[in-house]
Amino acid sequence: SSKSFTVSYEKAQGQSLPTFHMFVKVLLVIFLAGQAGMLNRYFKYNPGPRTKLDPKVFTAGIWTFHFGYDNKGWPSMEQAASMINDTGVDVLTLLESDASKPFLGNND
C-alpha cells in the first residue's frame, strides 16, 4: 500500500528578508540626516575678523608659490599679495613649488 502525504510551508508573519528598496530607503534617510546637519552648520557659520587676545601669540601661514604665474601663464603677484594681506598672518613662509609649465621651458 502506498501512503501519500503533503508538506505545506507557511511563511511566518513579519520575518521577511530585507529588500533592496528597504536598503535604499535607509541610505536615503541617512543621507538626508547628514545634509540637514551640514546645512545647520553652514547657516550657523559666521566668520568674523580675527582678534588677538594674547600678545604673546602669533599666527603663521605657508603659501605655496608657483613661480608667480597662474595656471594660464599670467603673472599673479598682485593677486597673491592681496590674498596674503587678507589672511592677516603675522609670519608667512613662501614655498616655491614645482610648476613645470611649458612657457617656463618645463624646467624644474
Backbone as XML, in Angstrom:
<?xml version="1.0"?>
<chain id="A" units="angstrom">
  <residue number="1" name="SER">
    <atom name="N" x="0.846" y="-1.163" z="0.000"/>
    <atom name="CA" x="0.000" y="0.000" z="0.000"/>
    <atom name="C" x="0.895" y="1.230" z="0.000"/>
  </residue>
  <residue number="2" name="SER">
    <atom name="N" x="0.484" y="2.177" z="-0.738"/>
    <atom name="CA" x="1.293" y="3.390" z="-0.817"/>
    <atom name="C" x="0.595" y="4.491" z="-0.044"/>
  </residue>
  <residue number="3" name="LYS">
    <atom name="N" x="1.396" y="5.148" z="0.726"/>
    <atom name="CA" x="0.873" y="6.245" z="1.520"/>
    <atom name="C" x="1.387" y="7.554" z="0.908"/>
  </residue>
  <residue number="4" name="SER">
    <atom name="N" x="0.552" y="8.513" z="0.822"/>
    <atom name="CA" x="0.964" y="9.815" z="0.301"/>
    <atom name="C" x="0.743" y="10.867" z="1.384"/>
  </residue>
  <residue number="5" name="PHE">
    <atom name="N" x="1.603" y="11.814" z="1.355"/>
    <atom name="CA" x="1.456" y="12.904" z="2.312"/>
    <atom name="C" x="1.908" y="14.195" z="1.633"/>
  </residue>
  <residue number="6" name="THR">
    <atom name="N" x="1.442" y="15.271" z="2.146"/>
    <atom name="CA" x="1.793" y="16.577" z="1.603"/>
    <atom name="C" x="2.461" y="17.407" z="2.693"/>
  </residue>
  <residue number="7" name="VAL">
    <atom name="N" x="3.390" y="18.203" z="2.229"/>
    <atom name="CA" x="4.086" y="19.110" z="3.144"/>
    <atom name="C" x="3.709" y="20.527" z="2.745"/>
  </residue>
  <residue number="8" name="SER">
    <atom name="N" x="3.267" y="21.265" z="3.704"/>
    <atom name="CA" x="2.924" y="22.651" z="3.408"/>
    <atom name="C" x="3.894" y="23.559" z="4.153"/>
  </residue>
  <residue number="9" name="TYR">
    <atom name="N" x="4.233" y="24.644" z="3.489"/>
    <atom name="CA" x="5.167" y="25.609" z="4.067"/>
    <atom name="C" x="4.421" y="26.915" z="4.234"/>
  </residue>
  <residue number="10" name="GLU">
    <atom name="N" x="4.430" y="27.406" z="5.415"/>
    <atom name="CA" x="3.796" y="28.684" z="5.686"/>
    <atom name="C" x="4.857" y="29.670" z="6.160"/>
  </residue>
  <residue number="11" name="LYS">
    <atom name="N" x="4.875" y="30.802" z="5.533"/>
    <atom name="CA" x="5.840" y="31.833" z="5.891"/>
    <atom name="C" x="5.360" y="32.523" z="7.163"/>
  </residue>
  <residue number="12" name="ALA">
    <atom name="N" x="6.282" y="32.647" z="8.101"/>
    <atom name="CA" x="5.928" y="33.296" z="9.355"/>
    <atom name="C" x="5.727" y="34.794" z="9.100"/>
  </residue>
  <residue number="13" name="GLN">
    <atom name="N" x="4.786" y="35.347" z="9.773"/>
    <atom name="CA" x="4.477" y="36.760" z="9.615"/>
    <atom name="C" x="5.612" y="37.626" z="10.178"/>
  </residue>
  <residue number="14" name="GLY">
    <atom name="N" x="6.023" y="38.669" z="9.408"/>
    <atom name="CA" x="7.000" y="39.626" z="9.886"/>
    <atom name="C" x="8.443" y="39.154" z="9.864"/>
  </residue>
  <residue number="15" name="GLN">
    <atom name="N" x="8.746" y="38.047" z="9.266"/>
    <atom name="CA" x="10.120" y="37.557" z="9.237"/>
    <atom name="C" x="10.643" y="37.486" z="7.804"/>
  </residue>
  <residue number="16" name="SER">
    <atom name="N" x="10.473" y="38.552" z="7.055"/>
    <atom name="CA" x="10.963" y="38.561" z="5.683"/>
    <atom name="C" x="12.362" y="39.168" z="5.647"/>
  </residue>
  <residue number="17" name="LEU">
    <atom name="N" x="13.114" y="38.816" z="4.647"/>
    <atom name="CA" x="14.455" y="39.355" z="4.486"/>
    <atom name="C" x="14.379" y="40.798" z="3.992"/>
  </residue>
  <residue number="18" name="PRO">
    <atom name="N" x="15.386" y="41.614" z="4.341"/>
    <atom name="CA" x="15.393" y="42.994" z="3.855"/>
    <atom name="C" x="15.512" y="43.023" z="2.331"/>
  </residue>
  <residue number="19" name="THR">
    <atom name="N" x="14.794" y="43.929" z="1.734"/>
    <atom name="CA" x="14.828" y="44.031" z="0.283"/>
    <atom name="C" x="15.740" y="45.186" z="-0.128"/>
  </residue>
  <residue number="20" name="PHE">
    <atom name="N" x="16.036" y="45.265" z="-1.411"/>
    <atom name="CA" x="16.871" y="46.334" z="-1.953"/>
    <atom name="C" x="16.236" y="47.690" z="-1.690"/>
  </residue>
  <residue number="21" name="HIS">
    <atom name="N" x="14.930" y="47.781" z="-1.847"/>
    <atom name="CA" x="14.235" y="49.053" z="-1.645"/>
    <atom name="C" x="14.323" y="49.506" z="-0.190"/>
  </residue>
  <residue number="22" name="MET">
    <atom name="N" x="14.350" y="48.553" z="0.722"/>
    <atom name="CA" x="14.476" y="48.914" z="2.133"/>
    <atom name="C" x="15.869" y="49.508" z="2.398"/>
  </residue>
  <residue number="23" name="PHE">
    <atom name="N" x="16.919" y="48.913" z="1.804"/>
    <atom name="CA" x="18.264" y="49.458" z="1.953"/>
    <atom name="C" x="18.356" y="50.868" z="1.360"/>
  </residue>
  <residue number="24" name="VAL">
    <atom name="N" x="17.728" y="51.066" z="0.215"/>
    <atom name="CA" x="17.739" y="52.385" z="-0.423"/>
    <atom name="C" x="17.057" y="53.404" z="0.482"/>
  </residue>
  <residue number="25" name="LYS">
    <atom name="N" x="15.957" y="53.034" z="1.084"/>
    <atom name="CA" x="15.245" y="53.947" z="1.973"/>
    <atom name="C" x="16.088" y="54.301" z="3.196"/>
  </residue>
  <residue number="26" name="VAL">
    <atom name="N" x="16.759" y="53.311" z="3.766"/>
    <atom name="CA" x="17.608" y="53.565" z="4.936"/>
    <atom name="C" x="18.768" y="54.481" z="4.555"/>
  </residue>
  <residue number="27" name="LEU">
    <atom name="N" x="19.412" y="54.218" z="3.415"/>
    <atom name="CA" x="20.512" y="55.072" z="2.967"/>
    <atom name="C" x="20.025" y="56.491" z="2.665"/>
  </residue>
  <residue number="28" name="LEU">
    <atom name="N" x="18.835" y="56.618" z="2.113"/>
    <atom name="CA" x="18.280" y="57.929" z="1.831"/>
    <atom name="C" x="18.032" y="58.707" z="3.130"/>
  </residue>
  <residue number="29" name="VAL">
    <atom name="N" x="17.532" y="58.039" z="4.147"/>
    <atom name="CA" x="17.305" y="58.699" z="5.438"/>
    <atom name="C" x="18.633" y="59.139" z="6.040"/>
  </residue>
  <residue number="30" name="ILE">
    <atom name="N" x="19.663" y="58.290" z="5.967"/>
    <atom name="CA" x="20.977" y="58.651" z="6.496"/>
    <atom name="C" x="21.542" y="59.842" z="5.724"/>
  </residue>
  <residue number="31" name="PHE">
    <atom name="N" x="21.421" y="59.822" z="4.401"/>
    <atom name="CA" x="21.919" y="60.914" z="3.575"/>
    <atom name="C" x="21.203" y="62.222" z="3.901"/>
  </residue>
  <residue number="32" name="LEU">
    <atom name="N" x="19.889" y="62.189" z="4.020"/>
    <atom name="CA" x="19.132" y="63.406" z="4.322"/>
    <atom name="C" x="19.458" y="63.940" z="5.716"/>
  </residue>
  <residue number="33" name="ALA">
    <atom name="N" x="19.695" y="63.047" z="6.672"/>
    <atom name="CA" x="20.077" y="63.492" z="8.018"/>
    <atom name="C" x="21.443" y="64.178" z="7.966"/>
  </residue>
  <residue number="34" name="GLY">
    <atom name="N" x="22.366" y="63.634" z="7.192"/>
    <atom name="CA" x="23.673" y="64.265" z="7.039"/>
    <atom name="C" x="23.577" y="65.620" z="6.366"/>
  </residue>
  <residue number="35" name="GLN">
    <atom name="N" x="22.736" y="65.727" z="5.338"/>
    <atom name="CA" x="22.554" y="67.007" z="4.660"/>
    <atom name="C" x="21.929" y="68.041" z="5.589"/>
  </residue>
  <residue number="36" name="ALA">
    <atom name="N" x="20.988" y="67.618" z="6.410"/>
    <atom name="CA" x="20.370" y="68.547" z="7.360"/>
    <atom name="C" x="21.409" y="69.054" z="8.364"/>
  </residue>
  <residue number="37" name="GLY">
    <atom name="N" x="22.283" y="68.169" z="8.839"/>
    <atom name="CA" x="23.341" y="68.594" z="9.753"/>
    <atom name="C" x="24.316" y="69.545" z="9.092"/>
  </residue>
  <residue number="38" name="MET">
    <atom name="N" x="24.671" y="69.269" z="7.829"/>
    <atom name="CA" x="25.588" y="70.141" z="7.114"/>
    <atom name="C" x="24.981" y="71.528" z="6.905"/>
  </residue>
  <residue number="39" name="LEU">
    <atom name="N" x="23.721" y="71.580" z="6.512"/>
    <atom name="CA" x="23.064" y="72.870" z="6.308"/>
    <atom name="C" x="22.941" y="73.639" z="7.618"/>
  </residue>
  <residue number="40" name="ASN">
    <atom name="N" x="22.694" y="72.938" z="8.700"/>
    <atom name="CA" x="22.614" y="73.577" z="10.009"/>
    <atom name="C" x="23.941" y="74.243" z="10.353"/>
  </residue>
  <residue number="41" name="ARG">
    <atom name="N" x="25.055" y="73.532" z="10.145"/>
    <atom name="CA" x="26.365" y="74.114" z="10.417"/>
    <atom name="C" x="26.676" y="75.252" z="9.457"/>
  </residue>
  <residue number="42" name="TYR">
    <atom name="N" x="26.258" y="75.128" z="8.220"/>
    <atom name="CA" x="26.532" y="76.159" z="7.215"/>
    <atom name="C" x="25.866" y="77.480" z="7.584"/>
  </residue>
  <residue number="43" name="PHE">
    <atom name="N" x="24.620" y="77.421" z="7.992"/>
    <atom name="CA" x="23.900" y="78.648" z="8.311"/>
    <atom name="C" x="24.335" y="79.257" z="9.641"/>
  </residue>
  <residue number="44" name="LYS">
    <atom name="N" x="24.883" y="78.461" z="10.542"/>
    <atom name="CA" x="25.368" y="78.991" z="11.819"/>
    <atom name="C" x="26.767" y="79.579" z="11.699"/>
  </residue>
  <residue number="45" name="TYR">
    <atom name="N" x="27.505" y="79.255" z="10.624"/>
    <atom name="CA" x="28.886" y="79.720" z="10.471"/>
    <atom name="C" x="28.899" y="81.206" z="10.183"/>
  </residue>
  <residue number="46" name="ASN">
    <atom name="N" x="29.587" y="81.942" z="11.020"/>
    <atom name="CA" x="29.647" y="83.394" z="10.865"/>
    <atom name="C" x="31.095" y="83.840" z="11.052"/>
  </residue>
  <residue number="47" name="PRO">
    <atom name="N" x="31.901" y="83.802" z="9.980"/>
    <atom name="CA" x="33.295" y="84.205" z="10.145"/>
    <atom name="C" x="33.402" y="85.707" z="10.361"/>
  </residue>
  <residue number="48" name="GLY">
    <atom name="N" x="34.259" y="86.067" z="11.237"/>
    <atom name="CA" x="34.463" y="87.482" z="11.520"/>
    <atom name="C" x="35.947" y="87.781" z="11.575"/>
  </residue>
  <residue number="49" name="PRO">
    <atom name="N" x="36.275" y="89.010" z="11.803"/>
    <atom name="CA" x="37.698" y="89.347" z="11.895"/>
    <atom name="C" x="38.319" y="88.670" z="13.108"/>
  </residue>
  <residue number="50" name="ARG">
    <atom name="N" x="39.524" y="88.201" z="12.903"/>
    <atom name="CA" x="40.222" y="87.521" z="13.995"/>
    <atom name="C" x="40.864" y="88.561" z="14.896"/>
  </residue>
  <residue number="51" name="THR">
    <atom name="N" x="40.618" y="88.437" z="16.161"/>
    <atom name="CA" x="41.232" y="89.354" z="17.120"/>
    <atom name="C" x="42.193" y="88.565" z="17.984"/>
  </residue>
  <residue number="52" name="LYS">
    <atom name="N" x="43.312" y="89.166" z="18.291"/>
    <atom name="CA" x="44.311" y="88.519" z="19.127"/>
    <atom name="C" x="44.031" y="88.859" z="20.576"/>
  </residue>
  <residue number="53" name="LEU">
    <atom name="N" x="43.843" y="87.851" z="21.376"/>
    <atom name="CA" x="43.568" y="88.064" z="22.787"/>
    <atom name="C" x="44.854" y="88.130" z="23.596"/>
  </residue>
  <residue number="54" name="ASP">
    <atom name="N" x="45.869" y="87.395" z="23.160"/>
    <atom name="CA" x="47.129" y="87.336" z="23.890"/>
    <atom name="C" x="48.240" y="87.903" z="23.010"/>
  </residue>
  <residue number="55" name="PRO">
    <atom name="N" x="48.965" y="88.926" z="23.446"/>
    <atom name="CA" x="50.021" y="89.496" z="22.596"/>
    <atom name="C" x="51.206" y="88.563" z="22.387"/>
  </residue>
  <residue number="56" name="LYS">
    <atom name="N" x="51.304" y="87.496" z="23.176"/>
    <atom name="CA" x="52.406" y="86.552" z="23.014"/>
    <atom name="C" x="52.104" y="85.489" z="21.957"/>
  </residue>
  <residue number="57" name="VAL">
    <atom name="N" x="50.912" y="85.495" z="21.448"/>
    <atom name="CA" x="50.500" y="84.514" z="20.453"/>
    <atom name="C" x="50.584" y="85.158" z="19.077"/>
  </residue>
  <residue number="58" name="PHE">
    <atom name="N" x="51.113" y="84.411" z="18.116"/>
    <atom name="CA" x="51.170" y="84.914" z="16.751"/>
    <atom name="C" x="50.565" y="83.885" z="15.803"/>
  </residue>
  <residue number="59" name="THR">
    <atom name="N" x="50.171" y="84.363" z="14.650"/>
    <atom name="CA" x="49.631" y="83.474" z="13.632"/>
    <atom name="C" x="50.665" y="83.303" z="12.536"/>
  </residue>
  <residue number="60" name="ALA">
    <atom name="N" x="50.704" y="82.113" z="11.971"/>
    <atom name="CA" x="51.671" y="81.802" z="10.925"/>
    <atom name="C" x="50.954" y="81.102" z="9.784"/>
  </residue>
  <residue number="61" name="GLY">
    <atom name="N" x="51.528" y="81.240" z="8.609"/>
    <atom name="CA" x="50.951" y="80.586" z="7.444"/>
    <atom name="C" x="52.029" y="80.199" z="6.453"/>
  </residue>
  <residue number="62" name="ILE">
    <atom name="N" x="51.656" y="79.359" z="5.508"/>
    <atom name="CA" x="52.557" y="78.957" z="4.435"/>
    <atom name="C" x="51.819" y="79.135" z="3.122"/>
  </residue>
  <residue number="63" name="TRP">
    <atom name="N" x="52.510" y="79.670" z="2.152"/>
    <atom name="CA" x="51.915" y="79.937" z="0.840"/>
    <atom name="C" x="52.756" y="79.223" z="-0.197"/>
  </residue>
  <residue number="64" name="THR">
    <atom name="N" x="52.144" y="78.291" z="-0.923"/>
    <atom name="CA" x="52.871" y="77.608" z="-1.996"/>
    <atom name="C" x="52.814" y="78.487" z="-3.228"/>
  </residue>
  <residue number="65" name="PHE">
    <atom name="N" x="53.955" y="78.983" z="-3.603"/>
    <atom name="CA" x="54.067" y="79.975" z="-4.664"/>
    <atom name="C" x="54.552" y="79.287" z="-5.931"/>
  </residue>
  <residue number="66" name="HIS">
    <atom name="N" x="53.791" y="79.364" z="-6.997"/>
    <atom name="CA" x="54.129" y="78.695" z="-8.250"/>
    <atom name="C" x="54.813" y="79.668" z="-9.204"/>
  </residue>
  <residue number="67" name="PHE">
    <atom name="N" x="56.007" y="80.114" z="-8.864"/>
    <atom name="CA" x="56.820" y="80.993" z="-9.697"/>
    <atom name="C" x="56.135" y="82.307" z="-10.037"/>
  </residue>
  <residue number="68" name="GLY">
    <atom name="N" x="55.077" y="82.660" z="-9.336"/>
    <atom name="CA" x="54.414" y="83.929" z="-9.573"/>
    <atom name="C" x="53.537" y="83.978" z="-10.804"/>
  </residue>
  <residue number="69" name="TYR">
    <atom name="N" x="53.161" y="82.818" z="-11.332"/>
    <atom name="CA" x="52.291" y="82.754" z="-12.507"/>
    <atom name="C" x="51.061" y="81.918" z="-12.184"/>
  </residue>
  <residue number="70" name="ASP">
    <atom name="N" x="49.922" y="82.300" z="-12.757"/>
    <atom name="CA" x="48.721" y="81.496" z="-12.565"/>
    <atom name="C" x="48.711" y="80.351" z="-13.583"/>
  </residue>
  <residue number="71" name="ASN">
    <atom name="N" x="47.626" y="79.588" z="-13.602"/>
    <atom name="CA" x="47.544" y="78.423" z="-14.483"/>
    <atom name="C" x="47.480" y="78.780" z="-15.963"/>
  </residue>
  <residue number="72" name="LYS">
    <atom name="N" x="47.175" y="80.030" z="-16.264"/>
    <atom name="CA" x="47.099" y="80.447" z="-17.666"/>
    <atom name="C" x="48.364" y="81.158" z="-18.127"/>
  </residue>
  <residue number="73" name="GLY">
    <atom name="N" x="49.360" y="81.267" z="-17.244"/>
    <atom name="CA" x="50.628" y="81.862" z="-17.625"/>
    <atom name="C" x="50.752" y="83.340" z="-17.366"/>
  </residue>
  <residue number="74" name="TRP">
    <atom name="N" x="49.786" y="83.927" z="-16.706"/>
    <atom name="CA" x="49.822" y="85.353" z="-16.424"/>
    <atom name="C" x="50.451" y="85.586" z="-15.052"/>
  </residue>
  <residue number="75" name="PRO">
    <atom name="N" x="51.189" y="86.683" z="-14.877"/>
    <atom name="CA" x="51.765" y="86.981" z="-13.559"/>
    <atom name="C" x="50.658" y="87.160" z="-12.515"/>
  </residue>
  <residue number="76" name="SER">
    <atom name="N" x="50.894" y="86.636" z="-11.345"/>
    <atom name="CA" x="49.857" y="86.687" z="-10.307"/>
    <atom name="C" x="50.377" y="87.292" z="-9.008"/>
  </residue>
  <residue number="77" name="MET">
    <atom name="N" x="51.355" y="88.159" z="-9.101"/>
    <atom name="CA" x="51.930" y="88.752" z="-7.890"/>
    <atom name="C" x="50.922" y="89.619" z="-7.140"/>
  </residue>
  <residue number="78" name="GLU">
    <atom name="N" x="50.176" y="90.456" z="-7.862"/>
    <atom name="CA" x="49.232" y="91.340" z="-7.189"/>
    <atom name="C" x="48.114" y="90.557" z="-6.509"/>
  </residue>
  <residue number="79" name="GLN">
    <atom name="N" x="47.605" y="89.535" z="-7.199"/>
    <atom name="CA" x="46.544" y="88.722" z="-6.597"/>
    <atom name="C" x="47.058" y="87.984" z="-5.366"/>
  </residue>
  <residue number="80" name="ALA">
    <atom name="N" x="48.293" y="87.476" z="-5.447"/>
    <atom name="CA" x="48.863" y="86.766" z="-4.299"/>
    <atom name="C" x="49.057" y="87.725" z="-3.129"/>
  </residue>
  <residue number="81" name="ALA">
    <atom name="N" x="49.558" y="88.933" z="-3.393"/>
    <atom name="CA" x="49.756" y="89.913" z="-2.316"/>
    <atom name="C" x="48.432" y="90.287" z="-1.667"/>
  </residue>
  <residue number="82" name="SER">
    <atom name="N" x="47.397" y="90.445" z="-2.469"/>
    <atom name="CA" x="46.080" y="90.789" z="-1.934"/>
    <atom name="C" x="45.542" y="89.673" z="-1.042"/>
  </residue>
  <residue number="83" name="MET">
    <atom name="N" x="45.677" y="88.429" z="-1.489"/>
    <atom name="CA" x="45.173" y="87.307" z="-0.692"/>
    <atom name="C" x="45.975" y="87.136" z="0.586"/>
  </residue>
  <residue number="84" name="ILE">
    <atom name="N" x="47.292" y="87.350" z="0.509"/>
    <atom name="CA" x="48.119" y="87.231" z="1.715"/>
    <atom name="C" x="47.739" y="88.312" z="2.719"/>
  </residue>
  <residue number="85" name="ASN">
    <atom name="N" x="47.504" y="89.535" z="2.263"/>
    <atom name="CA" x="47.076" y="90.602" z="3.173"/>
    <atom name="C" x="45.728" y="90.298" z="3.809"/>
  </residue>
  <residue number="86" name="ASP">
    <atom name="N" x="44.849" y="89.633" z="3.077"/>
    <atom name="CA" x="43.529" y="89.292" z="3.612"/>
    <atom name="C" x="43.600" y="88.268" z="4.738"/>
  </residue>
  <residue number="87" name="THR">
    <atom name="N" x="44.657" y="87.436" z="4.769"/>
    <atom name="CA" x="44.747" y="86.419" z="5.821"/>
    <atom name="C" x="45.079" y="87.029" z="7.170"/>
  </residue>
  <residue number="88" name="GLY">
    <atom name="N" x="45.878" y="88.105" z="7.173"/>
    <atom name="CA" x="46.229" y="88.750" z="8.433"/>
    <atom name="C" x="47.235" y="87.984" z="9.269"/>
  </residue>
  <residue number="89" name="VAL">
    <atom name="N" x="48.039" y="87.121" z="8.670"/>
    <atom name="CA" x="49.016" y="86.359" z="9.446"/>
    <atom name="C" x="50.177" y="87.260" z="9.837"/>
  </residue>
  <residue number="90" name="ASP">
    <atom name="N" x="50.828" y="86.900" z="10.956"/>
    <atom name="CA" x="51.991" y="87.642" z="11.427"/>
    <atom name="C" x="53.268" y="87.181" z="10.725"/>
  </residue>
  <residue number="91" name="VAL">
    <atom name="N" x="53.408" y="85.878" z="10.547"/>
    <atom name="CA" x="54.592" y="85.297" z="9.918"/>
    <atom name="C" x="54.119" y="84.450" z="8.742"/>
  </residue>
  <residue number="92" name="LEU">
    <atom name="N" x="54.723" y="84.684" z="7.584"/>
    <atom name="CA" x="54.337" y="83.941" z="6.389"/>
    <atom name="C" x="55.574" y="83.329" z="5.747"/>
  </residue>
  <residue number="93" name="THR">
    <atom name="N" x="55.481" y="82.054" z="5.409"/>
    <atom name="CA" x="56.548" y="81.365" z="4.701"/>
    <atom name="C" x="56.117" y="81.176" z="3.264"/>
  </residue>
  <residue number="94" name="LEU">
    <atom name="N" x="56.964" y="81.610" z="2.340"/>
    <atom name="CA" x="56.687" y="81.405" z="0.922"/>
    <atom name="C" x="57.440" y="80.161" z="0.466"/>
  </residue>
  <residue number="95" name="LEU">
    <atom name="N" x="56.710" y="79.197" z="-0.055"/>
    <atom name="CA" x="57.294" y="77.955" z="-0.534"/>
    <atom name="C" x="57.180" y="77.928" z="-2.045"/>
  </residue>
  <residue number="96" name="GLU">
    <atom name="N" x="58.323" y="77.969" z="-2.718"/>
    <atom name="CA" x="58.297" y="77.918" z="-4.175"/>
    <atom name="C" x="58.143" y="76.467" z="-4.576"/>
  </residue>
  <residue number="97" name="SER">
    <atom name="N" x="57.077" y="76.176" z="-5.292"/>
    <atom name="CA" x="56.809" y="74.787" z="-5.657"/>
    <atom name="C" x="56.999" y="74.592" z="-7.155"/>
  </residue>
  <residue number="98" name="ASP">
    <atom name="N" x="57.112" y="73.353" z="-7.545"/>
    <atom name="CA" x="57.375" y="72.986" z="-8.930"/>
    <atom name="C" x="56.179" y="73.297" z="-9.802"/>
  </residue>
  <residue number="99" name="ALA">
    <atom name="N" x="56.394" y="73.965" z="-10.878"/>
    <atom name="CA" x="55.305" y="74.286" z="-11.800"/>
    <atom name="C" x="55.398" y="73.462" z="-13.075"/>
  </residue>
  <residue number="100" name="SER">
    <atom name="N" x="56.614" y="73.323" z="-13.643"/>
    <atom name="CA" x="56.835" y="72.585" z="-14.894"/>
    <atom name="C" x="55.832" y="72.993" z="-15.963"/>
  </residue>
  <residue number="101" name="LYS">
    <atom name="N" x="55.742" y="74.258" z="-16.222"/>
    <atom name="CA" x="54.816" y="74.747" z="-17.244"/>
    <atom name="C" x="55.550" y="74.916" z="-18.560"/>
  </residue>
  <residue number="102" name="PRO">
    <atom name="N" x="54.877" y="74.715" z="-19.680"/>
    <atom name="CA" x="55.543" y="74.823" z="-20.985"/>
    <atom name="C" x="56.145" y="76.195" z="-21.241"/>
  </residue>
  <residue number="103" name="PHE">
    <atom name="N" x="55.489" y="77.273" z="-20.789"/>
    <atom name="CA" x="56.011" y="78.605" z="-21.056"/>
    <atom name="C" x="57.237" y="78.914" z="-20.199"/>
  </residue>
  <residue number="104" name="LEU">
    <atom name="N" x="57.506" y="78.073" z="-19.201"/>
    <atom name="CA" x="58.733" y="78.226" z="-18.403"/>
    <atom name="C" x="59.831" y="77.285" z="-18.877"/>
  </residue>
  <residue number="105" name="GLY">
    <atom name="N" x="59.585" y="76.571" z="-19.959"/>
    <atom name="CA" x="60.578" y="75.657" z="-20.505"/>
    <atom name="C" x="60.551" y="74.268" z="-19.902"/>
  </residue>
  <residue number="106" name="ASN">
    <atom name="N" x="59.519" y="73.943" z="-19.136"/>
    <atom name="CA" x="59.386" y="72.652" z="-18.466"/>
    <atom name="C" x="60.612" y="72.305" z="-17.638"/>
  </residue>
  <residue number="107" name="ASN">
    <atom name="N" x="61.242" y="73.312" z="-17.068"/>
    <atom name="CA" x="62.422" y="73.095" z="-16.222"/>
    <atom name="C" x="62.001" y="73.098" z="-14.761"/>
  </residue>
  <residue number="108" name="ASP">
    <atom name="N" x="62.585" y="72.225" z="-14.022"/>
    <atom name="CA" x="62.306" y="72.167" z="-12.588"/>
    <atom name="C" x="63.329" y="72.992" z="-11.843"/>
  </residue>
</chain>
